[in-house]
Amino acid sequence: MPTLAKTNFNTVCAVLGAFVTLFGLVSYLFKERFYLSEALISLLFGISFSPHGANFIKPLEYALGSEENLAAITLDFSRLVLGVQLVLAGVQLPSRYLIKEKRSLLLLLGPGMTCMWLCSSLIVWGLVPRISFLDALAIGACVTPTDPVLSNSIVKGRFADANIPKSLQRIIIAESGANDGLGYPFLFLPLYIIKYAGKGGLGQTGGPTKAMGYWFGETWGYIIILSVLYGAVVGWIAKELLHWAEDKKFVDRESFLVFAITLALFIVGTCGMIGSDDVLACFIAGNVFTIDDWFRLETLDDSLQPTIDMLLNLSIFMWYGAVCPWGSFANNDIIPLYRLVFLGILVLLFRRLPVIYALHRWIPQIQEKRQALFVGFFGPIGVSAVFYLYISLDFLKEIKVDGEEREDAKHLADSMTVVVWFLAISSIVVHGLSIPVGKLGFHLPRTISSAFDTPTNEPETPTDLRERLAATRRSAGEGGASTEPGRSVFRIGRTVIPPRASSPPRDRDLYVDSPRAPSIRWDESELTHAHSSPSTNANANVRWDDDELNSARARAPAKTEAGAEVEAEGAEVRVKGTQGEPNIGTVEGGQALTTMTMGKVEGGVGR
């Protein structure tokens, strides 16, 4: 007789499948309209179905009732997600990006990370009772790296396309990828000193000298330098093998697309075997793998990597919602809840923001003060913090006296568990809600104001660009003077002069990141063919970064209309392969050098 088989496997498959399916039905609405991060939504779902909610997901039961097994599962799951994310982060950066932007990255990873570590540690030391400054340094090191998984929600999607310049997106990706792997030196400096010098070195031999020897030799030499070399070698070999297989037509499209994912799995596994830094190795391998930009450009139109990325993100934060020690936040012997909340607020405000604001004048990608405030605030704490937490717990449980975990090590482990988990959850919630709350605060007063506005008899000012241009032309035809100041107008999508018999018009696709943004950015790596709709906003400033110019593909929900007139105020516009008119500029070899009042167009490569 049929019975209901409520096994753990069946339950997990049903719950995870239902969540991903239902979320997929409204994912665009949540992410692109409400600007909610998938991490926050997954976390809430994990809480709802955990033992703290409906009790469908039972992490401790899956770990055979062992807290140690549960910690190992969480650590390995975090390693897997970070490894895949960081290879993909390296792949999506342009060719030789780490070398080209080494000055900015060295500032962010050197004095930037050090100051963030010290700021976090001082706040923890001031608010968590009964811990030493070394303990605070260890806790601060866990939350120093910016999380690459949560950073993706900031640098991808409609909000990022409309509001964050491409150069700024890239420096955020590069920093979050590199500083994840560089968290080891900050973490193991206090841990080694605690082990060999704490409590007078009780149960250990060697003292501070041995601690510093391990820190320089093992942490810097074996973990950091070896992982960089290993990642570079594996990434280079993988690139050459894939080039060879593609040239010989040995690899099919599906295997080609999944190559970066399998590369991440290989590095995570092999680095785990030798005990090196798999996180840093994955990021370096991703950068070296696309050092010639070939794989990145070949997979620009691919959706497989983002799809796998999304599935991993949904799964890991759902798991965190289920395994997070929620009860310990209110009931613990470490820190009262009110102090914990105050600690979370101070860390999110002062861990990173003052440091980035102070350094931004020497970082070319951060051009304005408001960008410095944005980059400083959006330095999320997430998967990387949980990863370093469990790395620390593994280390501390080996500090023993007479077969028992040493008292100071046990107290530090308990403190780290409560504080790091709370800070990670606080960051997921606060950074997940910041953009929608900010948008609401911006639009709500204007909406209320417009609702109470009384209609006037004044004629409406046309807001559509075509209407404005038509009104201006009618006014000029009637002999009236337009009150609007003159602006240069570029025709986007076709040649700026009438076609000649020997030179038919050549249209192109101009892919625009957002049709309604105050500043519309063309993705500089993509420009070739023609067509699209609708037209851009009337007051749009049109520009793109000057890194590269290659193949074409759609970058956003809308593009400019072929032949649409786009008003450019002080903008620089660079065009590839179009004709110019001698009385506007000069024509050299079929390419235009066109100069106008508010901007200029140079033949394909200039600015």
WOQUISUL-V664119 format. One record per run of one state. SS is the DSSP state (alpha for helix, beta for strand, coil for the rest). FROM is the first residue (numbers start at 0). TO is the last residue. If there is no record, write none. Layout:
SS & FROM & TO
SS & FROM & TO
//
This chain:
coil & 0 & 6
alpha & 7 & 32
coil & 33 & 36
alpha & 37 & 47
coil & 48 & 57
alpha & 58 & 61
coil & 62 & 65
alpha & 66 & 91
coil & 92 & 95
alpha & 96 & 99
coil & 100 & 100
alpha & 101 & 126
coil & 127 & 131
alpha & 132 & 141
coil & 142 & 146
alpha & 147 & 154
coil & 155 & 156
alpha & 157 & 162
coil & 163 & 164
alpha & 165 & 180
coil & 181 & 181
alpha & 182 & 200
coil & 201 & 205
alpha & 206 & 246
coil & 247 & 251
alpha & 252 & 256
coil & 257 & 257
alpha & 258 & 273
coil & 274 & 276
alpha & 277 & 288
coil & 289 & 292
alpha & 293 & 297
coil & 298 & 302
alpha & 303 & 322
coil & 323 & 324
alpha & 325 & 329
coil & 330 & 335
alpha & 336 & 349
coil & 350 & 351
alpha & 352 & 361
coil & 362 & 367
alpha & 368 & 376
coil & 377 & 381
alpha & 382 & 395
coil & 396 & 398
beta & 399 & 400
coil & 401 & 402
beta & 403 & 404
coil & 405 & 405
alpha & 406 & 451
coil & 452 & 463
alpha & 464 & 476
coil & 477 & 487
beta & 488 & 491
coil & 492 & 498
beta & 499 & 499
coil & 500 & 501
beta & 502 & 502
coil & 503 & 510
beta & 511 & 511
coil & 512 & 517
beta & 518 & 521
coil & 522 & 539
beta & 540 & 543
coil & 544 & 562
beta & 563 & 566
coil & 567 & 573
beta & 574 & 574
coil & 575 & 583
beta & 584 & 587
coil & 588 & 589
beta & 590 & 594
coil & 595 & 598
beta & 599 & 600
coil & 601 & 601
beta & 602 & 602
coil & 603 & 606
//
